[in-house]
Structures are given as C-alpha cells and as structure tokens.
Amino acid sequence: MHPKICLCLTGKTLKENLELLDKYRSYIDIAELRVDQLTNDERLHVRKFPELAGIPCILTIRRRIDGGAYFEGEATRTTLFARALAFADQDTRKNFAYVDLETDFLVPSLQEAALAFGTKIIRSYHNMTDMETNIAEKIKKMRITGHEIPKIACMPHSLSDVTNFFREAKNIKDSEHILCLMGDYGLPTRILASHLNSFLTYTSPVENMDKMKNIGHIDPITLNDVYNFRLIDENTKLYGITGYPLAITDSPKIHNKGYRDHGMNAAYIPFRAKKIEEALDFADEMGISGFSVTIPHKETILPDLQQVSAIVGEIGACNTAVKQKDAWIGFNTDAGGLQRALCDFLNVKNLARKKVSIIGAGGAAKSAAYVVKQLKGKACIFNRTVSKAKSLADHFGFKYASLDAENVDLLETYSDLIIQTTSIGMGVPVGTISDDEKQVDPIPFYNFHGHEAVYDIIYNPEETPIMLRAKAAGCKVENGYSMLINQAYGQFSLFTGVQL
C-alpha cells in the first residue's frame, strides 16, 4: 500500500486543531492529535476528538525526551491515555484508530484496552540526537504483542546517514512499520516514504511549523502539490538537486510540474550534502537518473564525472549531472540560462561596448564570465580572495580586483551591468536586514548613481538588499528567477529528452 499522509496537530485547543484539519483535509489520510501540546483544560476532552475530526486519528502524548512537550509524570500520562481510550463506541470511527506508545512505556492495561477497542498500537522509538543502526532487527523486537506498528525516528548528521538508512530499510520485509529521519537531512525519507515501505509519513500545518523546526516536517500541500507524493511508486524515475546548505530552492516546483504536465512518472527531490561524494553515493543508492548541482559543489563535482560537456570544460563548473549507463556526465545549463536572462533583462542581443562587474569568483561567477565573453562584453571580476578573481579573469581575458572599498573607482568604471553571483543576501527577508549591512550586501561601499543595471542571481528574497539599494537610486534591477527558469528548462531536457 502507498504510505498514508498524517497531519500532526499541535494546536493549543481542539477547536484550533479542527480548523487546521479542515484546511488540509483533502491532502491527508490520518490526523495525529498531539495531546502534549494542548492546554491542561483541553486535555480533559480529547476523547471526543475522533468523532469531531471525521478521519482516522492517532492519540499521541509525546514526552519532552522524545521531542514532545509533556513534562508531567508517567502516572498522569497513563491516566490521560486511559481517559482518551475509555468508553469505546461500537462505531469504531468515533474512537482513536491508533495510539502511540513508546517502547519503554509498557502499561499492560492500556495495551489490552487498545486491542479490545480496535485501536492499533504504534510502538515508537525516538533518538533525537543520533542515528540508529540494525533497524530491521530493532523493528522485530518492538513488536511486543505481535500486533504493533513499529516506528523508528532518528536524527541524521549527514547525507551518508540518510543513504545508509534507505540501504538498511531494504532488509525489512513486513508491510506495516513507520520509518523517518528528522532534521534538515531527513526530507528525502518523508518524500520517499514509499521507498522505505513506511506505513505513513508525517506532515505539519504551515501555521504550526515552528513547533516542528528541529523535527524536519513538511506541510501536506507542498508534499502533494510540489513533490507529487501520491504519484510516487516503485516505478517512479527519480531526479533531484544537491548542495549545501540548500535551504532554499524553487527547482522542485519547476521540474515536478513539468513531469505532471507531461504525464511522466517522475519526481525531483532535494538532498542536502556537505560533500559531493555523499551526494553521488545517495544518487547511486536511490537510482537517481540525474540531479542539479548548486553551491558549493559546482566545481568539486568535476573529478567525479566520467565525462563533461564542452561548456563545462570551458567554464570549469557543472550544474547538472546525468547518469548514462554507469557513468555520471556533467553539463552546464547555467550559462545558457543566464545568457538568455541577461539579454531579455537589458533588451539586447549582446554586451558589446558594455563594461560589466562580476561580483564573486565561484561556480556561478564562472558561468557569468563565460556569458559576458560570449556576448562580447568587457568585465572585471571582483572577489574578496584576489587569487580566485585573478584565476577567473585570466582565463577569459578580463580584469580583476579585490572586493573592497579601495577599488570602488574600478567598480564604477565597470558599472554598465553589475552581476551579483555570491550567496550573500540569500533568504534575507525584506525589512529584516541586520545592522551590519556587510553581511547581506556584497558591495555596501558602492553608491549607485541610477545608470547601473543590476542582475542578482539570487531569487529568494525577490528583492535582495543590493537590489533594494540600486532600485532606490533609480537603477534597473532583476533577480535570478529568470535564470533559474531558463537553466531548469535546460536540465529538464537533459533529464527527459523533452523540451519545456
């Protein structure tokens, strides 16, 4: 069976939880009522929740040690469980369908009551700080009565932990268990719950996501509408994106919509990796056919590729890896995506007679330098590490300089177009700029005059701090979403052979 989608309800009142349940009802199969998050008065009335919810419900009273908010004693918690399970109705839809009891919480009377009332026991184990190994053996031991649904949730510290978790899960032959990883690395286990043969995957409402910040939940609308969760099965072709920290990416929206629009059984997922070797190992283990490469791996991936395109060879950066037979082949769609974006932005066919400043000297800057060269422009590379700026500039016959106030005159000379290629300013919401502007603006020492055109490859936020300053001075500005779209279309074609 395909994994069910469970909505974790962490509101303070039953009314709040029911309102959230109604909002997400069409996206979920099960609701988990987190009694530990309710006020003391509300906890006395949980028995009526399943009937009000009109959907199978899990009764959970999670202790703090297991990532919950319940800090009272076990005797009081036992009483709450008993109260919520008592007075079972002949119509089982009015009872809790499941109750979550931890492996070390062994209360025979509760177990017997649950079995007598037709309430299935989820026997859970949580490791909030580390990974678990030998999970197949642990799951066997967790079936105390023989009827439980074992659940293991633990905390990975790397993508390698995630890869090993999927690898170990292949040894589990039974049909009913719950497996998930928490934290920032755990997202693939939630999207690909079917590849773990997990009974369900947990989600949370956007409104209460702050309570699940360390758990790594995703909201059910995103899970369904962005990641095609209900369409994923053993025949689904997998693609994805890797990088670090990979906190923000709109690529899944573009690619997964493309798969849906073309009736393809495919899914595109993020997998965060500090080391590119971990990403390649994960891709091989999961049978991923191709993936996007972003900061900081566009250059570090090169030694692991068996073949690269001519553009990758010229630029020295790869943003797309495609599996062909048993080999990873590297491509670069950033250059083509940026070239089209810049021409559309400036309404020109080339950059002849234009002097361009390129801020940064990483993988994205290499693509920018290549594009400026192809469009017949002149450029100066500005970077805090001068040696990197020099290396890039020498390759394309451009000037270079240190990125600091001492070179403001040179920056002004090359200011027809300023291309910002660093990650500075990424994810900084408008109105929350820190006092130290140097943390969010790569050229705080430069005063815009209004004639400059500024293209920032960052697209979240829509207006970065440097864009806001330039716009206020009357400059023409644009963020990197146009480049994202263009390069993603190129990747989609490389992955599927279909043009978007």
C-alpha positions as CSV (number, residue, x, y, z in Angstrom):
1,M,0.0,0.0,0.0
2,H,1.1,3.6,-0.6
3,P,2.2,5.4,2.5
4,K,-0.6,7.5,4.2
5,I,-0.1,11.2,4.9
6,C,-0.5,12.0,8.5
7,L,-1.1,15.6,9.7
8,C,0.5,16.3,13.1
9,L,-1.8,18.7,15.0
10,T,0.0,20.7,17.7
11,G,-2.5,23.4,18.4
12,K,-3.3,24.5,21.9
13,T,-7.1,23.7,21.7
14,L,-9.2,21.1,20.0
15,K,-11.0,23.9,18.1
16,E,-7.7,25.2,16.6
17,N,-6.7,21.7,15.6
18,L,-10.1,21.0,14.0
19,E,-9.8,24.2,12.0
20,L,-6.4,23.2,10.7
21,L,-7.6,19.7,10.0
22,D,-10.4,21.2,7.8
23,K,-7.9,23.3,5.9
24,Y,-5.7,20.3,5.0
25,R,-8.3,17.6,4.9
26,S,-8.2,16.9,1.2
27,Y,-4.4,16.4,1.4
28,I,-4.2,13.9,4.2
29,D,-5.4,10.4,5.3
30,I,-4.7,10.5,9.1
31,A,-4.5,13.1,11.8
32,E,-2.2,12.8,14.9
33,L,-3.6,14.7,17.9
34,R,-0.6,15.8,19.9
35,V,-2.2,15.9,23.4
36,D,1.0,17.1,24.9
37,Q,0.6,20.4,23.0
38,L,-2.9,21.0,24.4
39,T,-3.6,23.2,27.4
40,N,-4.4,21.3,30.6
41,D,-8.1,22.0,30.3
42,E,-8.3,20.9,26.7
43,R,-6.6,17.6,27.5
44,L,-9.6,16.5,29.5
45,H,-11.8,16.5,26.4
46,V,-9.7,14.6,23.8
47,R,-12.0,11.6,23.9
48,K,-14.5,13.4,21.6
49,F,-11.9,14.4,19.0
50,P,-12.0,11.4,16.6
51,E,-15.8,11.9,16.1
52,L,-15.4,15.6,15.6
53,A,-12.5,15.0,13.2
54,G,-14.2,12.5,11.0
55,I,-10.9,11.0,10.0
56,P,-8.7,8.2,11.5
57,C,-6.8,9.7,14.4
58,I,-3.6,8.9,16.3
59,L,-3.6,9.6,20.0
60,T,-0.1,10.8,21.0
61,I,1.1,12.3,24.3
62,R,4.8,12.9,23.4
63,R,7.3,13.3,26.3
64,R,10.0,16.0,26.1
65,I,12.7,13.4,25.9
66,D,11.1,12.2,22.7
67,G,10.7,15.6,21.2
68,G,7.3,16.5,22.7
69,A,6.0,19.0,25.2
70,Y,4.8,16.7,28.0
71,F,6.8,17.1,31.2
72,E,4.5,15.7,33.9
73,G,5.0,12.2,35.4
74,E,4.2,8.9,33.7
75,A,1.3,8.2,36.1
76,T,-0.5,11.3,34.9
77,R,0.3,10.5,31.3
78,T,-1.1,7.0,31.8
79,T,-4.3,8.4,33.1
80,L,-4.7,10.7,30.1
81,F,-4.2,7.8,27.8
82,A,-6.8,5.8,29.6
83,R,-9.3,8.7,29.6
84,A,-8.9,9.2,25.9
85,L,-9.4,5.5,25.1
86,A,-12.2,4.9,27.6
87,F,-15.9,4.4,26.8
88,A,-15.2,3.0,23.3
89,D,-18.1,3.4,20.9
90,Q,-19.4,0.5,18.8
91,D,-18.9,2.7,15.8
92,T,-15.1,2.5,15.7
93,R,-14.9,5.7,13.6
94,K,-15.7,7.5,16.9
95,N,-12.6,6.0,18.6
96,F,-8.9,6.7,18.1
97,A,-7.8,4.5,15.3
98,Y,-4.2,4.4,16.6
99,V,-2.4,5.2,19.9
100,D,1.4,5.9,20.0
101,L,3.1,4.2,22.9
102,E,6.9,4.3,23.3
103,T,9.0,1.2,23.5
104,D,9.8,1.9,27.2
105,F,6.2,2.8,28.1
106,L,4.8,-0.6,28.9
107,V,1.4,-0.5,30.5
108,P,-0.5,-3.8,30.0
109,S,-3.9,-2.3,30.8
110,L,-3.5,0.3,28.1
111,Q,-2.3,-2.3,25.6
112,E,-5.2,-4.6,26.4
113,A,-7.7,-1.7,26.2
114,A,-6.4,-0.6,22.8
115,L,-6.6,-4.1,21.4
116,A,-10.1,-4.6,22.8
117,F,-11.3,-1.4,21.4
118,G,-9.8,-2.0,17.9
119,T,-7.2,0.7,18.4
120,K,-3.9,-0.2,16.8
121,I,-0.7,0.5,18.7
122,I,2.1,2.4,17.2
123,R,5.2,1.3,19.2
124,S,7.6,4.2,18.8
125,Y,11.3,4.8,19.4
126,H,12.8,8.2,19.0
127,N,16.5,9.1,19.0
128,M,16.5,12.9,19.0
129,T,20.3,13.2,18.8
130,D,21.8,10.4,16.7
131,M,21.2,7.6,14.2
132,E,20.1,4.0,14.8
133,T,21.6,1.0,13.1
134,N,20.3,-2.5,12.5
135,I,16.8,-1.1,12.2
136,A,15.4,-4.3,10.7
137,E,16.4,-6.2,13.9
138,K,15.1,-3.4,16.2
139,I,11.7,-3.4,14.4
140,K,11.3,-7.2,15.1
141,K,12.0,-6.7,18.8
142,M,9.5,-3.7,19.0
143,R,6.5,-6.0,18.3
144,I,5.8,-6.8,21.9
145,T,2.2,-8.2,21.4
146,G,2.8,-9.1,17.8
147,H,0.2,-6.5,16.6
148,E,2.1,-3.2,16.9
149,I,3.2,-0.9,14.1
150,P,6.8,-0.3,15.0
151,K,8.1,3.3,14.4
152,I,11.7,4.4,14.4
153,A,12.6,8.1,14.1
154,C,16.2,9.3,14.5
155,M,18.5,12.2,13.7
156,P,21.0,12.0,10.8
157,H,24.1,14.2,10.8
158,S,25.0,13.8,7.1
159,L,23.6,12.6,3.8
160,S,25.6,9.4,4.3
161,D,23.4,8.6,7.3
162,V,20.3,9.0,5.1
163,T,21.8,6.8,2.4
164,N,22.6,4.0,5.0
165,F,19.0,4.3,6.4
166,F,17.5,3.6,3.0
167,R,20.0,0.8,2.5
168,E,19.1,-0.8,5.7
169,A,15.4,-0.4,5.1
170,K,15.7,-2.9,2.2
171,N,16.1,-5.6,4.8
172,I,12.7,-5.0,6.3
173,K,10.2,-7.4,4.7
174,D,7.0,-6.8,6.7
175,S,4.4,-4.3,5.5
176,E,3.5,-2.2,8.5
177,H,6.2,-0.1,10.0
178,I,7.0,3.6,10.2
179,L,10.4,4.9,9.4
180,C,11.5,8.5,9.2
181,L,14.6,10.7,9.7
182,M,14.4,14.1,11.4
183,G,16.1,17.4,10.9
184,D,17.4,19.1,7.8
185,Y,18.8,16.0,6.3
186,G,15.6,13.9,6.8
187,L,13.4,15.4,4.0
188,P,14.1,12.6,1.5
189,T,12.7,10.0,3.9
190,R,9.4,11.9,4.1
191,I,9.0,12.4,0.4
192,L,10.2,8.9,-0.5
193,A,8.4,7.1,2.3
194,S,7.3,4.5,-0.2
195,H,10.9,3.5,-0.8
196,L,11.1,2.8,3.0
197,N,7.8,0.8,2.8
198,S,6.7,3.1,5.6
199,F,3.1,2.9,6.7
200,L,2.8,6.7,6.8
201,T,4.7,10.0,6.5
202,Y,4.3,12.8,9.0
203,T,3.4,16.4,8.0
204,S,2.5,19.6,9.8
205,P,0.4,22.6,9.1
206,V,2.4,25.7,7.9
207,E,0.8,27.6,10.7
208,N,2.5,25.4,13.4
209,M,5.7,24.6,11.6
210,D,7.8,26.5,14.1
211,K,7.0,23.7,16.7
212,M,8.5,21.2,14.3
213,K,11.5,23.2,13.3
214,N,14.0,20.6,14.6
215,I,11.9,17.6,13.5
216,G,12.0,18.5,9.8
217,H,8.4,18.2,8.9
218,I,6.9,19.4,5.6
219,D,3.4,20.7,5.1
220,P,1.0,18.3,3.2
221,I,0.2,20.8,0.4
222,T,3.9,21.1,-0.5
223,L,4.3,17.3,-0.2
224,N,1.4,16.7,-2.6
225,D,1.5,19.7,-5.0
226,V,5.3,20.2,-5.2
227,Y,6.7,16.7,-4.7
228,N,4.0,14.6,-6.4
229,F,3.9,12.4,-3.3
230,R,0.8,10.4,-4.1
231,L,2.2,9.6,-7.6
232,I,5.5,8.1,-6.3
233,D,5.8,4.4,-6.6
234,E,8.5,1.7,-7.2
235,N,8.5,2.7,-10.9
236,T,8.9,6.4,-10.4
237,K,12.0,7.8,-12.0
238,L,14.0,10.0,-9.6
239,Y,15.8,13.2,-10.1
240,G,16.9,15.9,-7.7
241,I,19.1,18.7,-6.5
242,T,22.1,18.7,-4.2
243,G,24.1,21.4,-2.4
244,Y,24.8,22.8,1.0
245,P,23.1,24.3,2.9
246,L,20.4,24.0,0.2
247,A,18.0,25.9,2.5
248,I,16.0,27.5,-0.4
249,T,15.3,26.1,-3.8
250,D,12.4,26.5,-6.2
251,S,13.7,23.9,-8.6
252,P,11.4,21.1,-7.4
253,K,8.4,23.3,-8.3
254,I,9.6,23.7,-11.9
255,H,10.7,20.1,-12.5
256,N,7.8,18.3,-10.8
257,K,5.2,20.5,-12.5
258,G,6.9,19.6,-15.8
259,Y,6.6,15.9,-15.0
260,R,2.9,16.2,-14.2
261,D,2.2,18.3,-17.3
262,H,3.8,15.7,-19.5
263,G,2.3,12.7,-17.7
264,M,5.6,11.4,-16.6
265,N,6.0,9.1,-13.6
266,A,8.9,11.1,-12.1
267,A,9.9,13.1,-9.0
268,Y,12.5,15.6,-8.3
269,I,13.7,16.0,-4.7
270,P,16.3,17.9,-2.7
271,F,19.1,16.0,-0.9
272,R,21.5,18.2,1.2
273,A,25.1,17.2,1.1
274,K,28.2,18.8,2.6
275,K,30.4,16.6,0.4
276,I,29.7,15.8,-3.2
277,E,30.8,12.2,-2.7
278,E,27.9,11.8,-0.3
279,A,25.5,13.1,-3.0
280,L,26.8,10.7,-5.6
281,D,26.6,7.8,-3.2
282,F,23.0,8.7,-2.4
283,A,22.1,9.1,-6.0
284,D,23.6,5.7,-6.8
285,E,21.8,4.0,-3.9
286,M,18.4,5.6,-4.8
287,G,18.7,5.1,-8.6
288,I,18.6,8.8,-9.3
289,S,18.9,9.4,-13.0
290,G,20.1,13.0,-12.9
291,F,20.4,15.9,-10.5
292,S,21.1,19.6,-10.3
293,V,24.3,20.8,-8.6
294,T,24.3,24.0,-6.7
295,I,26.6,25.8,-4.2
296,P,29.2,24.7,-3.2
297,H,29.6,21.6,-5.4
298,K,29.6,23.1,-9.0
299,E,33.4,22.7,-9.1
300,T,34.1,20.0,-6.6
301,I,32.0,17.5,-8.6
302,L,34.3,17.7,-11.6
303,P,36.8,15.0,-10.5
304,D,33.9,12.5,-10.0
305,L,32.5,12.9,-13.5
306,Q,33.5,10.4,-16.2
307,Q,32.8,12.9,-19.0
308,V,31.9,16.6,-19.3
309,S,30.3,18.8,-22.0
310,A,32.5,21.3,-23.9
311,I,30.9,24.2,-21.9
312,V,31.7,22.6,-18.6
313,G,35.3,22.2,-19.8
314,E,35.4,25.8,-20.8
315,I,33.8,27.2,-17.7
316,G,35.2,24.8,-15.1
317,A,31.8,24.4,-13.4
318,C,29.0,21.9,-13.6
319,N,25.4,22.4,-12.5
320,T,23.9,19.2,-14.0
321,A,24.8,15.6,-13.6
322,V,23.2,12.9,-15.8
323,K,23.6,9.2,-15.4
324,Q,24.3,7.5,-18.7
325,K,24.7,3.7,-18.2
326,D,27.1,3.5,-15.2
327,A,28.8,6.9,-15.7
328,W,28.0,10.4,-14.5
329,I,28.2,13.0,-17.2
330,G,28.5,16.7,-16.4
331,F,26.7,19.6,-18.1
332,N,26.2,23.3,-17.5
333,T,22.9,24.9,-18.2
334,D,23.6,28.0,-16.0
335,A,25.5,29.7,-18.9
336,G,22.6,29.3,-21.4
337,G,20.1,30.3,-18.7
338,L,22.0,33.4,-17.7
339,Q,22.7,34.5,-21.3
340,R,19.0,34.4,-22.2
341,A,18.1,36.1,-18.9
342,L,20.6,39.0,-19.4
343,C,19.6,39.6,-23.0
344,D,15.9,39.8,-22.0
345,F,16.7,41.9,-19.0
346,L,18.6,44.5,-21.0
347,N,16.7,44.0,-24.2
348,V,19.9,43.5,-26.2
349,K,21.4,40.8,-28.4
350,N,24.9,41.2,-27.0
351,L,27.0,43.2,-24.5
352,A,29.3,44.9,-27.0
353,R,30.7,48.2,-25.7
354,K,29.3,47.4,-22.2
355,K,31.6,47.2,-19.1
356,V,30.4,44.6,-16.6
357,S,31.3,43.9,-13.0
358,I,31.0,40.3,-11.8
359,I,30.8,40.0,-8.1
360,G,32.3,36.7,-6.9
361,A,34.5,34.1,-8.4
362,G,32.7,30.8,-7.7
363,G,30.9,28.4,-10.0
364,A,28.1,30.9,-10.8
365,A,30.7,33.7,-11.5
366,K,32.5,31.3,-13.9
367,S,29.2,30.9,-15.9
368,A,28.7,34.7,-15.8
369,A,32.2,35.3,-17.1
370,Y,31.7,32.8,-19.9
371,V,28.4,34.5,-20.9
372,V,29.9,38.0,-20.9
373,K,32.7,36.8,-23.1
374,Q,30.3,35.1,-25.4
375,L,28.2,38.3,-25.6
376,K,31.3,40.4,-26.5
377,G,31.3,42.4,-23.3
378,K,34.3,43.5,-21.1
379,A,34.4,42.6,-17.5
380,C,36.2,42.9,-14.2
381,I,36.0,40.2,-11.6
382,F,35.7,41.4,-8.0
383,N,36.2,38.9,-5.2
384,R,37.5,39.0,-1.6
385,T,40.1,36.3,-2.4
386,V,42.1,38.1,-5.1
387,S,43.8,34.9,-6.3
388,K,40.5,33.4,-7.2
389,A,39.5,36.6,-9.0
390,K,42.8,36.6,-10.9
391,S,42.5,33.0,-12.0
392,L,39.0,33.5,-13.4
393,A,39.8,36.8,-15.0
394,D,43.0,35.5,-16.7
395,H,41.0,32.6,-18.1
396,F,38.7,34.9,-20.0
397,G,41.0,37.8,-20.5
398,F,39.2,40.1,-18.1
399,K,40.4,42.5,-15.3
400,Y,40.2,41.6,-11.7
401,A,40.3,43.3,-8.3
402,S,39.8,42.8,-4.6
403,L,36.2,43.3,-3.5
404,D,36.6,46.2,-1.1
405,A,36.2,50.0,-0.9
406,E,39.7,50.6,-2.3
407,N,38.5,49.5,-5.7
408,V,35.3,51.5,-5.8
409,D,36.5,53.6,-8.7
410,L,37.2,50.5,-10.8
411,L,33.8,49.1,-9.9
412,E,32.2,52.4,-11.1
413,T,34.1,52.1,-14.4
414,Y,32.6,48.6,-14.9
415,S,29.1,49.5,-13.9
416,D,27.0,49.3,-17.0
417,L,25.9,46.0,-15.7
418,I,26.7,44.5,-12.3
419,I,26.1,40.8,-12.0
420,Q,26.0,39.6,-8.4
421,T,26.9,35.9,-8.2
422,T,27.5,35.2,-4.5
423,S,25.1,33.8,-2.0
424,I,25.2,37.0,0.1
425,G,21.7,38.2,0.8
426,M,20.0,34.8,0.1
427,G,17.0,34.2,2.3
428,V,17.1,37.6,4.0
429,P,13.5,38.8,4.2
430,V,12.8,42.4,3.3
431,G,12.7,44.6,6.4
432,T,15.0,42.3,8.5
433,I,18.4,43.5,7.3
434,S,20.8,43.4,10.2
435,D,22.7,46.4,11.5
436,D,25.9,45.1,9.8
437,E,25.0,45.6,6.1
438,K,28.2,43.9,5.1
439,Q,26.5,40.6,6.0
440,V,23.8,41.0,3.4
441,D,25.1,43.4,0.7
442,P,28.3,42.4,-1.2
443,I,29.2,46.0,-2.1
444,P,28.0,48.2,0.7
445,F,30.7,50.7,-0.1
446,Y,29.4,51.4,-3.6
447,N,26.9,54.3,-4.1
448,F,24.6,53.7,-7.0
449,H,24.0,56.6,-9.4
450,G,21.0,55.3,-11.3
451,H,22.6,54.4,-14.6
452,E,23.7,50.9,-13.5
453,A,21.8,47.7,-14.3
454,V,21.9,45.1,-11.5
455,Y,21.3,41.4,-12.0
456,D,21.4,39.4,-8.8
457,I,21.4,35.6,-9.4
458,I,19.6,35.2,-6.0
459,Y,15.8,34.9,-6.3
460,N,14.8,34.5,-2.7
461,P,14.0,37.1,-1.5
462,E,12.6,38.6,-4.6
463,E,14.4,41.8,-3.8
464,T,17.8,41.4,-2.2
465,P,19.5,44.2,-0.1
466,I,21.7,45.2,-3.0
467,M,18.7,45.3,-5.4
468,L,16.8,47.5,-3.0
469,R,19.6,50.0,-2.7
470,A,20.1,50.0,-6.5
471,K,16.4,50.4,-7.2
472,A,16.1,53.3,-4.7
473,A,18.8,55.1,-6.7
474,G,16.8,54.6,-9.9
475,C,18.7,51.6,-11.3
476,K,17.2,48.8,-13.4
477,V,17.2,45.6,-11.3
478,E,16.3,42.0,-11.7
479,N,16.6,38.9,-9.6
480,G,17.8,35.4,-10.7
481,Y,14.4,33.8,-11.2
482,S,14.6,34.2,-14.9
483,M,18.0,32.5,-14.9
484,L,16.6,29.7,-12.7
485,I,13.7,29.1,-15.1
486,N,15.9,29.0,-18.2
487,Q,18.6,26.8,-16.7
488,A,15.9,24.4,-15.2
489,Y,14.3,24.1,-18.7
490,G,17.7,23.0,-20.0
491,Q,18.1,20.5,-17.2
492,F,14.6,19.1,-17.8
493,S,15.5,18.5,-21.4
494,L,18.8,16.7,-20.4
495,F,17.0,14.6,-17.9
496,T,13.9,13.6,-20.0
497,G,14.6,14.5,-23.6
498,V,11.5,16.7,-23.6
499,Q,11.5,20.5,-24.1
500,L,9.5,22.6,-21.7
